[in-house]
């Protein structure tokens, strides 16, 4: 029964997108449909986590064709966890978009629904070519969402950012498709289950799959091809930035974990490349944040840095390393979206996210200060938030795997991350200390705080990161089950090719 329902995670939002597109120019009905569908997807994904939490794997062969020919959809606890968090964060981002104004554009609801359909398809498919197809389904609506500003109209900055985003992703898609063609040419199949352990059997197939992994690394913004993300993401509306931060690069990261586990079976001879690249990504990302002067630009560079942490888990490829990487992935999706939404609340309220322009302008914001502070401390890895447990497990896993240098780099980067968060906090939230009560101070004191409607979405996610920090063992147990499925892919392969 569960297997037969898997295609609905793609079909339902796709059909809803068509309905929303023809629902008229009034945003209310498409918006209601969007929230209902996203809520249903979140609940359905959470139910999928429950039924796969014991290690079960469910597969569906679309069209009734035999394994290796049909389009395979496969769900295990790893894909279910990522789908749950992705759907929930998209729901919260849409909530903020409706409050801030972006979501009132008549195209917003159908574009988001097509986007989440592509995301779910990419997370469920067990076929490299269909992974390419679903990534393209993700990208097409993203091009439109990028140019939707807060009031539903395009701006010069959003157009420039979308141009960079489109150009780079077209190149990445070309590289990935070339890799898929090479895989088919060398192995005669692009079905992941049929490619199990293929890298050990054929050097040509290993090289072909490596081309696919290279394309996914570019899409995940791994150094040295990270600059596109830091420039494109802050150029769109805050709601869309938060949504993209939870979806696009995370699909690439998920696919990297899955492909390396199935095709390479965690082959240790190539792991040093990942350790070196991902450690460099940590460092370059956090150093790039130091020179930025906008809130969302700083957060975008930190996103690059944190991607290095997440991918370090697959480079370690031990049970603890993989579990820590998966936990870190879920934690980062939540925390980064919370930070982008808090920054978006400030930008919507004050019309800018430039630190120098916000100094002495932000009024008394006790709620927003706490919300941003909680997410910032979690990002830096301080207790009792989820970031502390995520980094502790990842660093422990690195030491256990003999990668002491990577562990030291992770610790140092955490300290620099904390300094960058303090840079934002001091510029935006800290009160001005002067010898006299100046006119600017009086104006700040008299400025009404940001509406709770704008603060609430980020506050919900900040509460989640606190809850995950206090109850980290529950999520880590699920991550451990997911890691076991990557260490031993037998059940995954048997589900696709019974």
C-alpha positions as CSV (number, residue, x, y, z in Angstrom):
1,X,0.0,0.0,0.0
2,X,2.8,2.4,0.9
3,X,4.6,1.8,-2.3
4,X,1.6,2.6,-4.5
5,X,1.2,6.0,-2.8
6,X,4.8,7.2,-3.5
7,X,3.9,8.7,-7.0
8,X,1.3,10.9,-5.2
9,X,4.2,13.0,-3.7
10,X,4.9,14.1,-7.2
11,X,1.5,13.9,-8.9
12,X,-0.6,15.8,-6.3
13,X,1.5,19.1,-6.2
14,X,1.8,18.9,-10.0
15,X,-2.0,18.6,-10.5
16,X,-2.5,21.3,-7.8
17,X,-0.2,23.6,-9.7
18,X,-2.4,23.3,-12.8
19,X,-5.5,24.1,-10.7
20,X,-3.8,27.1,-9.1
21,X,-2.7,28.4,-12.4
22,X,-6.3,28.6,-13.7
23,X,-7.8,29.7,-10.4
24,X,-7.9,33.4,-11.5
25,X,-5.8,36.4,-10.6
26,X,-7.1,36.6,-7.0
27,X,-4.3,35.2,-4.8
28,X,-6.5,34.0,-2.0
29,X,-7.8,30.7,-3.5
30,X,-4.4,29.6,-5.0
31,X,-2.8,30.5,-1.7
32,X,-5.2,28.4,0.3
33,X,-4.6,25.5,-2.1
34,X,-0.9,26.0,-1.8
35,X,-1.0,25.8,2.0
36,X,-3.3,22.9,2.1
37,X,-1.2,20.8,-0.3
38,X,2.1,21.7,1.4
39,X,0.5,20.8,4.8
40,X,-0.7,17.5,3.4
41,X,2.8,16.7,1.9
42,X,4.4,17.5,5.2
43,X,2.0,15.1,7.1
44,X,2.4,12.5,4.4
45,X,6.2,12.7,4.5
46,X,6.2,12.4,8.3
47,X,4.0,9.3,8.0
48,X,6.5,7.9,5.6
49,X,9.3,8.5,8.2
50,X,7.2,6.5,10.7
51,X,6.8,3.5,8.5
52,X,10.5,3.5,7.4
53,X,12.0,4.2,10.8
54,X,12.8,0.6,11.4
55,X,14.8,0.4,8.2
56,X,12.1,-0.7,5.7
57,X,12.4,0.3,2.1
58,X,9.4,0.8,-0.2
59,X,9.5,0.9,-4.0
60,X,7.1,1.6,-6.8
61,X,7.6,0.8,-10.5
62,X,5.6,3.3,-12.5
63,X,3.8,1.9,-15.5
64,X,4.0,-1.7,-14.3
65,X,7.1,-2.3,-16.3
66,X,9.8,-4.7,-14.9
67,X,12.7,-3.5,-12.7
68,X,15.4,-1.7,-14.8
69,X,12.8,-0.5,-17.3
70,X,10.1,1.2,-15.2
71,X,10.6,4.6,-13.6
72,X,11.5,3.6,-10.0
73,X,10.3,5.5,-6.9
74,X,12.0,4.4,-3.7
75,X,11.5,5.6,-0.2
76,X,13.6,4.9,2.9
77,X,14.0,6.8,6.1
78,X,16.7,9.0,4.6
79,X,14.6,10.2,1.7
80,X,11.5,10.5,4.0
81,X,13.4,12.6,6.5
82,X,14.6,15.1,3.8
83,X,11.2,15.2,2.2
84,X,9.5,16.0,5.6
85,X,11.8,18.8,6.4
86,X,11.8,20.2,2.8
87,X,7.9,20.2,2.7
88,X,7.7,21.7,6.2
89,X,10.1,24.5,5.4
90,X,8.4,25.2,2.1
91,X,5.2,25.6,4.0
92,X,6.7,28.0,6.5
93,X,8.4,30.0,3.7
94,X,5.1,30.2,1.8
95,X,3.5,31.5,5.1
96,X,6.1,34.3,5.2
97,X,5.7,35.0,1.5
98,X,2.0,35.6,1.9
99,X,2.5,37.8,4.9
100,X,5.3,39.9,3.3
101,X,3.6,40.2,-0.1
102,X,5.6,38.0,-2.4
103,X,3.1,35.2,-2.2
104,X,0.3,37.4,-3.5
105,X,1.6,37.2,-7.1
106,X,-0.7,35.1,-9.1
107,X,2.1,32.9,-10.3
108,X,3.6,32.2,-6.9
109,X,1.4,29.3,-5.9
110,X,1.7,27.3,-9.1
111,X,5.5,27.9,-9.4
112,X,6.1,26.7,-5.8
113,X,3.9,23.6,-6.3
114,X,5.8,22.6,-9.5
115,X,9.1,23.2,-7.5
116,X,8.1,20.9,-4.7
117,X,6.9,18.3,-7.1
118,X,10.4,18.3,-8.7
119,X,12.1,18.2,-5.3
120,X,10.0,15.1,-4.2
121,X,10.7,13.4,-7.5
122,X,14.4,13.9,-7.2
123,X,14.4,12.6,-3.6
124,X,12.4,9.5,-4.5
125,X,13.8,8.4,-7.9
126,X,16.3,5.6,-8.2
127,X,17.2,6.4,-11.8
128,X,20.0,8.9,-12.8
129,X,18.2,10.1,-15.9
130,X,15.0,10.7,-14.0
131,X,17.0,12.5,-11.4
132,X,18.1,14.8,-14.2
133,X,14.5,15.3,-15.3
134,X,13.2,16.1,-11.8
135,X,16.1,18.5,-11.2
136,X,15.0,20.3,-14.3
137,X,11.4,20.3,-13.0
138,X,12.8,22.0,-9.9
139,X,14.8,24.6,-11.9
140,X,12.1,25.8,-14.3
141,X,9.8,27.3,-11.7
142,X,12.8,28.6,-9.8
143,X,13.7,30.9,-12.7
144,X,10.3,32.5,-12.3
145,X,10.4,32.7,-8.5
146,X,13.8,34.4,-8.6
147,X,12.3,37.6,-10.2
148,X,9.3,37.8,-7.8
149,X,10.1,40.7,-5.5
150,X,8.2,41.5,-2.3
151,X,5.3,43.2,-4.1
152,X,5.3,40.8,-7.0
153,X,7.3,42.9,-9.5
154,X,10.9,42.4,-10.7
155,X,13.8,44.5,-9.7
156,X,17.2,45.0,-11.4
157,X,19.0,43.1,-8.6
158,X,16.7,40.1,-8.9
159,X,17.0,40.1,-12.7
160,X,20.8,40.1,-12.5
161,X,20.8,37.4,-9.9
162,X,18.4,35.2,-11.9
163,X,20.6,35.6,-15.0
164,X,23.6,34.3,-13.1
165,X,21.4,31.5,-11.6
166,X,20.0,30.4,-14.9
167,X,23.3,30.5,-16.8
168,X,25.1,28.5,-14.1
169,X,22.4,25.9,-13.7
170,X,22.1,25.4,-17.5
171,X,25.8,24.6,-17.5
172,X,25.5,22.2,-14.5
173,X,22.5,20.5,-16.1
174,X,24.6,20.0,-19.3
175,X,27.4,18.5,-17.4
176,X,25.1,16.2,-15.4
177,X,23.3,15.0,-18.5
178,X,26.7,14.3,-20.2
179,X,27.6,12.2,-17.1
180,X,24.3,10.3,-17.4
181,X,25.0,9.6,-21.0
182,X,28.5,8.4,-20.2
183,X,27.1,6.1,-17.5
184,X,24.6,4.6,-19.9
185,X,27.4,4.2,-22.6
186,X,29.7,2.4,-20.2
187,X,27.3,0.4,-18.0
188,X,24.2,0.0,-20.3
189,X,21.9,1.3,-17.6
190,X,21.2,4.4,-15.5
191,X,19.1,2.5,-12.8
192,X,20.8,3.0,-9.5
193,X,20.1,-0.5,-8.3
194,X,21.6,-2.0,-11.4
195,X,24.6,0.2,-10.9
196,X,25.2,-1.1,-7.4
197,X,29.0,-1.6,-6.9
198,X,29.6,-0.8,-10.6
199,X,32.5,1.5,-9.8
200,X,34.5,-1.4,-8.5
201,X,33.7,-3.4,-11.6
202,X,34.6,-0.8,-14.2
203,X,36.9,2.1,-14.1
204,X,35.0,3.7,-17.0
205,X,31.7,3.5,-15.2
206,X,33.4,5.0,-12.1
207,X,34.7,7.9,-14.1
208,X,31.3,8.4,-15.7
209,X,29.5,8.5,-12.4
210,X,32.2,10.8,-11.1
211,X,31.1,13.3,-13.8
212,X,27.6,13.2,-12.3
213,X,29.0,13.7,-8.8
214,X,31.1,16.7,-10.1
215,X,27.9,18.3,-11.5
216,X,26.1,17.7,-8.2
217,X,29.1,19.3,-6.3
218,X,28.7,22.4,-8.5
219,X,25.0,22.5,-7.8
220,X,25.7,22.1,-4.0
221,X,28.1,25.1,-4.2
222,X,31.2,23.3,-3.2
223,X,34.4,25.3,-3.5
224,X,35.7,26.4,-5.9
225,X,32.4,26.7,-7.8
226,X,30.5,28.4,-4.9
227,X,30.3,32.0,-6.0
228,X,27.1,31.7,-7.9
229,X,25.1,30.9,-4.8
230,X,26.5,33.8,-2.7
231,X,25.4,36.2,-5.5
232,X,22.2,34.7,-6.8
233,X,20.3,33.8,-3.5
234,X,20.4,37.2,-1.9
235,X,19.2,38.9,-5.1
236,X,15.6,37.5,-4.8
237,X,12.9,38.1,-2.2
238,X,13.6,36.9,1.4
239,X,10.8,34.2,1.2
240,X,12.2,32.7,-1.9
241,X,15.8,32.8,-0.5
242,X,14.6,30.9,2.5
243,X,12.8,28.4,0.3
244,X,15.8,27.8,-2.0
245,X,18.2,27.4,0.9
246,X,16.1,24.4,2.1
247,X,15.6,22.8,-1.3
248,X,18.1,23.1,-4.2
249,X,21.5,22.5,-2.7
250,X,20.0,19.9,-0.3
251,X,18.7,17.8,-3.2
252,X,22.2,17.8,-4.7
253,X,23.7,16.8,-1.3
254,X,21.1,14.0,-0.9
255,X,21.9,12.7,-4.3
256,X,25.6,12.8,-3.6
257,X,25.1,10.7,-0.5
258,X,22.9,8.2,-2.3
259,X,25.0,7.8,-5.5
260,X,28.3,7.4,-3.7
261,X,26.8,4.8,-1.3
262,X,25.2,2.7,-4.0
263,X,27.6,3.0,-6.9
264,X,30.9,3.3,-5.1
265,X,29.9,1.5,-1.9
266,X,31.8,4.0,0.1
267,X,35.2,3.2,-1.6
268,X,37.8,4.6,0.7
269,X,40.4,5.3,-2.0
270,X,38.5,8.4,-3.2
271,X,37.3,9.8,0.2
272,X,40.4,12.0,0.7
273,X,39.3,14.1,-2.2
274,X,36.0,14.8,-0.5
275,X,37.7,15.6,2.8
276,X,40.0,18.1,1.2
277,X,37.3,19.8,-0.9
278,X,34.7,20.0,1.8
279,X,37.2,21.3,4.4
280,X,38.1,24.0,1.9
281,X,34.4,24.8,1.5
282,X,34.1,25.3,5.2
283,X,37.0,27.7,5.3
284,X,36.3,29.7,2.1
285,X,32.6,30.1,2.9
286,X,33.1,31.5,6.3
287,X,35.9,33.8,5.2
288,X,33.7,35.1,2.4
289,X,31.1,36.1,4.9
290,X,33.5,38.3,6.8
291,X,33.8,40.8,3.9
292,X,30.0,41.1,3.2
293,X,27.9,44.0,4.3
294,X,24.4,42.7,3.8
295,X,22.6,40.3,6.2
296,X,21.5,37.9,3.5
297,X,24.8,38.0,1.7
298,X,26.6,37.0,5.0
299,X,24.1,34.2,5.5
300,X,24.5,33.0,1.9
301,X,28.3,32.6,2.4
302,X,27.7,30.9,5.7
303,X,25.4,28.5,3.7
304,X,28.4,27.6,1.5
305,X,30.5,27.0,4.6
306,X,27.9,24.8,6.2
307,X,27.6,22.7,3.1
308,X,31.2,21.7,3.7
309,X,30.2,20.4,7.1
310,X,27.3,18.4,5.7
311,X,29.2,16.8,2.9
312,X,32.1,15.9,5.2
313,X,29.8,13.2,6.5
314,X,29.8,11.3,3.2
315,X,33.6,11.9,2.9
316,X,34.1,10.1,6.2
317,X,31.7,7.3,5.2
318,X,31.6,5.7,8.6
319,X,28.4,4.9,10.5
320,X,28.9,7.8,12.9
321,X,30.1,10.1,10.1
322,X,27.1,9.4,7.9
323,X,24.6,9.7,10.7
324,X,26.2,13.0,11.8
325,X,26.1,14.3,8.3
326,X,22.5,13.5,7.8
327,X,21.6,15.0,11.2
328,X,23.6,18.1,10.2
329,X,21.8,18.3,6.9
330,X,18.3,18.4,8.6
331,X,19.5,20.8,11.2
332,X,21.0,23.2,8.7
333,X,17.9,23.2,6.5
334,X,15.8,24.4,9.5
335,X,18.3,26.9,11.0
336,X,19.3,28.5,7.8
337,X,15.7,29.0,6.8
338,X,15.0,30.6,10.2
339,X,17.9,33.0,9.8
340,X,16.8,34.0,6.2
341,X,13.2,34.6,7.4
342,X,14.4,36.7,10.3
343,X,16.5,38.7,8.0
344,X,13.6,38.9,5.6
345,X,11.4,40.3,8.4
346,X,13.9,43.1,9.0
347,X,14.2,43.8,5.3
348,X,10.5,43.9,4.8
349,X,10.0,46.2,7.8
350,X,12.9,48.6,7.1
351,X,13.4,48.3,3.4
352,X,17.0,47.1,3.5
353,X,19.3,44.5,4.9
354,X,22.5,46.5,4.5
355,X,24.2,46.6,8.0
356,X,25.3,50.2,7.8
357,X,21.8,51.3,6.8
358,X,20.2,49.4,9.6
359,X,22.5,50.7,12.3
360,X,20.5,53.1,14.6
361,X,17.3,52.3,12.7
362,X,16.0,49.1,14.2
363,X,13.8,49.8,17.1
364,X,13.2,47.8,20.2
365,X,12.8,44.3,18.9
366,X,12.9,41.9,21.8
367,X,11.1,39.0,20.0
368,X,13.0,39.3,16.8
369,X,16.3,39.6,18.7
370,X,15.6,36.4,20.5
371,X,14.5,34.6,17.4
372,X,17.5,35.6,15.4
373,X,19.8,35.0,18.3
374,X,18.6,31.4,18.9
375,X,19.1,30.5,15.2
376,X,22.5,32.3,15.1
377,X,23.8,30.4,18.1
378,X,22.6,27.2,16.7
379,X,24.4,27.9,13.4
380,X,27.6,28.6,15.3
381,X,27.2,25.3,17.2
382,X,26.5,26.4,20.8
383,X,24.4,24.4,23.3
384,X,21.6,23.6,23.9
385,X,20.6,24.0,20.2
386,X,20.7,21.4,17.5
387,X,23.8,22.9,15.9
388,X,25.9,21.9,19.0
389,X,24.9,18.2,18.8
390,X,25.3,18.2,15.0
391,X,28.9,19.6,15.1
392,X,29.8,17.5,18.2
393,X,28.8,14.3,16.4
394,X,30.5,15.3,13.1
395,X,33.8,16.3,14.8
396,X,33.7,13.1,16.8
397,X,33.1,11.1,13.6
398,X,36.1,12.9,12.0
399,X,38.4,12.1,14.8
400,X,37.2,8.5,14.9
401,X,37.9,8.2,11.2
402,X,41.4,9.6,11.6
403,X,40.6,13.0,10.0
404,X,41.9,15.1,12.8
405,X,42.8,18.0,10.5
406,X,39.2,18.2,9.3
407,X,38.0,18.1,12.9
408,X,40.3,21.1,13.8
409,X,39.1,23.0,10.7
410,X,35.5,22.4,11.7
411,X,36.2,23.8,15.2
412,X,38.0,26.9,14.0
413,X,35.3,27.6,11.4
414,X,32.7,27.4,14.1
415,X,34.4,30.2,16.0
416,X,34.6,32.4,12.9
417,X,30.9,31.7,12.3
418,X,30.1,32.9,15.8
419,X,32.1,36.1,15.1
420,X,30.1,36.7,11.9
421,X,26.8,36.2,13.7
422,X,28.0,38.7,16.3
423,X,28.8,41.1,13.5
424,X,25.1,41.1,12.4
425,X,23.8,41.1,15.9
426,X,25.9,44.1,17.0
427,X,25.1,46.1,13.8
428,X,21.3,45.4,13.8
429,X,20.1,44.4,17.3
430,X,22.5,45.7,19.9
431,X,21.5,49.1,21.4
432,X,23.7,52.1,20.7
433,X,25.8,53.0,23.7
434,X,26.4,56.8,23.9
435,X,27.1,59.4,26.5
436,X,23.9,61.2,25.8
437,X,20.4,60.4,24.6
438,X,20.7,61.6,21.0
439,X,17.9,62.4,18.6
440,X,18.7,59.2,16.6
441,X,18.4,57.1,19.8
442,X,15.1,58.7,20.6
443,X,13.8,57.9,17.1
444,X,14.9,54.3,17.5
445,X,13.2,54.0,20.9
446,X,10.0,55.4,19.4
447,X,10.0,53.1,16.3
448,X,7.4,50.4,16.6
449,X,8.7,46.8,16.5
450,X,8.3,44.5,13.5
451,X,4.9,42.9,13.1
452,X,4.6,39.5,14.8
453,X,3.1,38.2,11.6
454,X,6.6,38.7,10.0
455,X,8.5,37.3,12.9
456,X,6.4,34.2,13.6
457,X,7.6,32.0,10.7
458,X,11.3,32.4,11.8
459,X,10.2,32.0,15.4
460,X,8.6,28.6,14.7
461,X,11.8,27.3,13.1
462,X,13.9,28.7,15.9
463,X,11.7,26.8,18.4
464,X,12.3,23.7,16.3
465,X,16.1,24.0,16.5
466,X,15.8,24.4,20.3
467,X,13.6,21.3,20.5
468,X,15.9,19.3,18.3
469,X,18.8,20.4,20.5
470,X,17.1,19.3,23.7
471,X,15.8,16.0,22.2
472,X,18.5,15.3,19.7
473,X,18.7,11.6,20.4
474,X,15.4,10.9,18.7
475,X,16.4,12.5,15.4
476,X,19.9,11.0,15.6
477,X,18.5,7.5,16.0
478,X,16.6,8.0,12.7
479,X,19.8,9.4,11.1
480,X,21.6,6.3,12.4
481,X,19.1,4.1,10.6
482,X,19.5,6.1,7.5
483,X,23.3,5.8,7.7
484,X,23.0,2.0,8.1
485,X,21.0,2.0,4.8
486,X,23.8,3.8,3.1
487,X,26.5,1.5,4.5
488,X,24.6,-1.6,3.4
489,X,22.5,-0.9,0.3
490,X,21.2,-4.4,-0.1
491,X,17.6,-3.6,1.0
492,X,17.6,-0.6,-1.3
493,X,18.7,-2.6,-4.3
494,X,16.3,-5.5,-3.6
495,X,13.4,-3.0,-3.3
496,X,14.1,-1.6,-6.8
497,X,15.0,-5.0,-8.4
498,X,13.0,-7.6,-6.4
